[in-house]
Amino acid sequence: MISRVQPLCKPLLQHLVRNAVKGMAPTTVRQSHVVSYRVAPPPHSKATRIGAELVGAAMWWWVLWHLYHEHEHVTGEFPYPDPSQWTNKELGIPTNE
């Protein structure tokens, strides 16, 4: 069975490879991103700089607002108990009895 299919596959494979190679240019230059090797990258546009500043300002406003208004997330909701008031039994220390 394989010997019957092999003569049909070889010309088909050669046709596919030839057509695939035709569409490829040997010196294709991709312009998808900026590459700056040993050169300074091009400066960002004014809109990008302003957008970055606005996003950074909004982030810091959000962080500082929530630190001020919801400080319990950082400091805790309740006052921390005084460890000197804890008994040996609460701490799990065995007594000498």
C-alpha positions as CSV (number, residue, x, y, z in Angstrom):
1,M,0.0,0.0,0.0
2,I,2.8,2.4,0.9
3,S,4.6,1.7,-2.3
4,R,1.5,2.8,-4.3
5,V,1.1,6.1,-2.4
6,Q,4.8,7.1,-2.4
7,P,5.0,8.0,-6.1
8,L,1.9,10.3,-5.7
9,C,3.3,12.0,-2.5
10,K,6.7,12.9,-3.9
11,P,5.5,15.2,-6.8
12,L,2.9,16.7,-4.4
13,L,5.5,17.5,-1.8
14,Q,7.9,19.0,-4.4
15,H,5.1,21.2,-5.7
16,L,4.2,22.4,-2.1
17,V,7.9,23.2,-1.4
18,R,8.4,25.0,-4.7
19,N,5.3,27.2,-4.1
20,A,6.2,27.9,-0.5
21,V,9.7,29.1,-1.5
22,K,8.4,31.4,-4.2
23,G,6.5,33.5,-1.8
24,M,9.5,34.1,0.5
25,A,11.8,36.9,-0.3
26,P,15.4,36.1,0.7
27,T,16.0,39.6,2.2
28,T,12.8,40.3,3.9
29,V,13.0,43.3,6.3
30,R,10.4,43.2,9.0
31,Q,9.2,46.5,10.3
32,S,7.3,45.2,13.3
33,H,9.4,46.8,16.0
34,V,12.3,49.1,16.6
35,V,15.8,47.6,17.0
36,S,18.4,49.9,18.4
37,Y,21.8,48.2,18.7
38,R,24.4,50.6,20.0
39,V,22.2,53.5,19.0
40,A,19.7,55.5,21.1
41,P,16.1,54.4,20.4
42,P,13.9,56.9,18.8
43,P,12.1,59.2,21.3
44,H,8.5,58.4,22.3
45,S,5.7,60.6,20.9
46,K,4.3,63.4,23.0
47,A,1.0,61.5,23.3
48,T,2.8,58.4,24.7
49,R,4.7,60.5,27.3
50,I,1.6,62.3,28.4
51,G,-0.3,59.0,28.6
52,A,2.4,57.4,30.7
53,E,2.4,60.4,33.1
54,L,-1.4,60.2,33.4
55,V,-1.4,56.5,34.1
56,G,1.4,56.9,36.7
57,A,-0.4,59.7,38.4
58,A,-3.6,57.8,38.5
59,M,-1.8,54.8,40.0
60,W,-0.1,56.8,42.7
61,W,-3.4,58.6,43.5
62,W,-5.1,55.3,43.9
63,V,-2.4,53.9,46.2
64,L,-2.1,56.9,48.4
65,W,-5.9,57.4,48.6
66,H,-6.4,53.8,49.8
67,L,-3.5,54.0,52.2
68,Y,-5.1,57.1,53.8
69,H,-8.7,55.9,53.8
70,E,-8.2,52.2,54.3
71,H,-5.1,52.1,56.4
72,E,-6.4,49.0,58.3
73,H,-5.2,46.9,55.3
74,V,-1.6,47.8,56.3
75,T,-1.8,48.5,60.0
76,G,-4.5,45.9,61.0
77,E,-8.1,46.4,62.0
78,F,-7.7,45.9,65.8
79,P,-5.0,47.0,68.2
80,Y,-2.2,44.4,68.6
81,P,-2.4,42.6,71.9
82,D,0.4,43.1,74.5
83,P,2.5,39.8,74.5
84,S,3.5,40.4,78.1
85,Q,-0.1,39.8,79.2
86,W,-0.2,36.3,77.6
87,T,-0.1,33.3,80.0
88,N,2.2,30.3,79.6
89,K,-0.9,28.2,78.9
90,E,-2.0,30.5,76.0
91,L,1.6,30.3,74.6
92,G,1.7,26.5,74.9
93,I,4.6,26.5,77.4
94,P,4.4,23.5,79.7
95,T,4.4,24.2,83.5
96,N,6.7,22.4,85.9
97,E,4.1,20.5,87.9
